[in-house]
Amino acid sequence: DVYKRQALYFTIALLGVHAQIAQALLAREGLVAFYGNELSLGAFYGGWLWWLALGSLLAVRWRARPWVTQPLPLLRALVLALPLLLLGQMLLLRGVRLLLDVSPSEFIPLGQMVLALLLATLPSGLALGLAFPVACRALRPAPSADADLRGSVAGVSYLYVFDALGALLGGLLFTFVLVEWVGPWRSLGLTALLLALCSLLLGGSRGGRWWAGLLASCGLLLAASPAGGWFGTQMEDLRFASLQPGLELETALETRDGHLALGRTGSQFSLVENGRIGESFPDPQGVQQDAAYVFTQAPDAERLLLFGGLSGGLVAELLRYPLQRLDLVLQDRLAFERLRPWLEPASQEALEDPRLHLYFGDGRRYVNELPDLSLIH
């Protein structure tokens, strides 16, 4: 009937949203766990697509089984299980070094990384792979006349459309809203709430509605209450302690470009990017050497374009040289504002220097729009 079709279209659209958010969350968790190794992205998407294909193949292979010929109970169960599966996968990736017995000072070997990501992508990938053909089967619960068959084919084509639209919406929503302003755990709570409501639209027994209500309550608690923020803070502390046991976490944030954390040991600060230390400060001798190296490339440089280097103190050191202008390109304004209170006094003063010009955005685009410079570093 019309209501069932609309409920199925809405379900598939939400599954597309969830799939994109789950992919983004798990890929980012993998990058942090494997210290920014980009090979982990290839292993992740390879595993994800493999389990999607296998799930769809199993649904076709078992098409005569009762749980496929009567697909709505299975579809409701998959919808309710997906947030819990995603929660387990995120926790698995956060504890992968402990499970593989790899110390924080080591890179996880390639073979173990591929195997870990293959297993980590199994639950959601297999469930989503099953869900789509099961939803297609729900549009035509029993063999029927040719006219009904044509209607079923048209309905399946609409499922593809709604799945694609949901995936597009999920990608946009995560990139421009959730990743920076909501965070991973509240995003998980939001998807749990939406999928629970979706399960209620699909109907079902009283017990199924009870489980959907419980999942919706947990999702709402995680997404919109102080308990969600507390849970996210605790999980961030635990992950940082497992990756950088010698540092005390000062602050952490998620940006569109990855995960960023600031750790401290004594008076020394370290900027941790995707699980790996990128730079530490203060380091006056190292910064002096770097600045001297820069100017040996062009001793008479008057204008300098610099990508990064503010937190480490390089900008402040370069401004001690007779420059007329220093253009500093930083990729993320949110990260700059979050880390600004921890900058050294010399870097704080450098931000007030009229020769320093700050720009936020993609460095390659900025270079393409500039006239010739004396020196680029």
Stockholm file with secondary structure:
# STOCKHOLM 1.0

chainA/1-377         DVYKRQALYFTIALLGVHAQIAQALLAREGLVAFYGNELSLGAFYGGWLWWLALGSLLAVRWRARPWVTQPLPLLRALVLALPLLLLGQMLLLRGVRLLLDVSPSEFIPLGQMVLALLLATLPSGLALGLAFPVACRALRPAPSADADLRGSVAGVSYLYVFDALGALLGGLLFTFVLVEWVGPWRSLGLTALLLALCSLLLGGSRGGRWWAGLLASCGLLLAASPAGGWFGTQMEDLRFASLQPGLELETALETRDGHLALGRTGSQFSLVENGRIGESFPDPQGVQQDAAYVFTQAPDAERLLLFGGLSGGLVAELLRYPLQRLDLVLQDRLAFERLRPWLEPASQEALEDPRLHLYFGDGRRYVNELPDLSLIH
#=GR chainA/1-377 SS CHHHHHHHHHHHHHHHHHHHHHHHHHHHHHHHHTTTCTHHHHHHHHHHHHHHHHHHHHHHHTTTSHHHHSHHHHHHHHHHHHHHHHHHHHHHHHTHHHHHTCCTTSCCCHHHHHHHHHHHTHHHHHHHHHHHHHHHHHTSCSCCCHHHHHHHHHHHHHHHHHHHHHHHHHHHHIIIIIIIIICHHHHHHHHHHHHHHHHHHTCCCHHHHHHHHHHHHHHHHHHHSHHHHHHHHHHHHHHHHHHCTTSEEEEEEEETTEEEEEEEETTEEEEEETTEEEEEECCHHHHHHHHHHHHHHCTTCCEEEEESCTTTTHHHHHTTSCCSEEEEEESCHHHHHHHGGGSCHHHHHHTTCTTEEEEESCHHHHHHTSCCCSEEC
#=GC SS_cons         CHHHHHHHHHHHHHHHHHHHHHHHHHHHHHHHHTTTCTHHHHHHHHHHHHHHHHHHHHHHHTTTSHHHHSHHHHHHHHHHHHHHHHHHHHHHHHTHHHHHTCCTTSCCCHHHHHHHHHHHTHHHHHHHHHHHHHHHHHTSCSCCCHHHHHHHHHHHHHHHHHHHHHHHHHHHHIIIIIIIIICHHHHHHHHHHHHHHHHHHTCCCHHHHHHHHHHHHHHHHHHHSHHHHHHHHHHHHHHHHHHCTTSEEEEEEEETTEEEEEEEETTEEEEEETTEEEEEECCHHHHHHHHHHHHHHCTTCCEEEEESCTTTTHHHHHTTSCCSEEEEEESCHHHHHHHGGGSCHHHHHHTTCTTEEEEESCHHHHHHTSCCCSEEC
//
